[in-house]
């Protein structure tokens, strides 16, 4: 995988992972819950887990291309903020769009 393709893969993966907690009512998209709607605290925990998954994929892509570089707190602060920005469409759909009762 080229560096450009690897970078785009990680960005698209992060975009999908950031919206997964908001587009369904199941835990990680697979486990049924007792609540009719997932509470916000559970969505935040799920978002943190998906952040770690996307970060691990990014590290794997970086390691496959050559040496991986050590990252400081600034890297995690920036990528965490990027994950929150990527989650905005899912958050908007879940909480700000008025859904009609079926």
Buried (B, 14 or more C-beta within 10 A) or exposed (E): EEEEEBBEBBBEBBBBBBBBBBEBEEBEEEEEEEEEEBEEEBBEEBBEBBBEBBBEBBEEBBEEEEEEEEEEEEEEEEBBEBBEEBBEBBBEEBEEEEEEEE
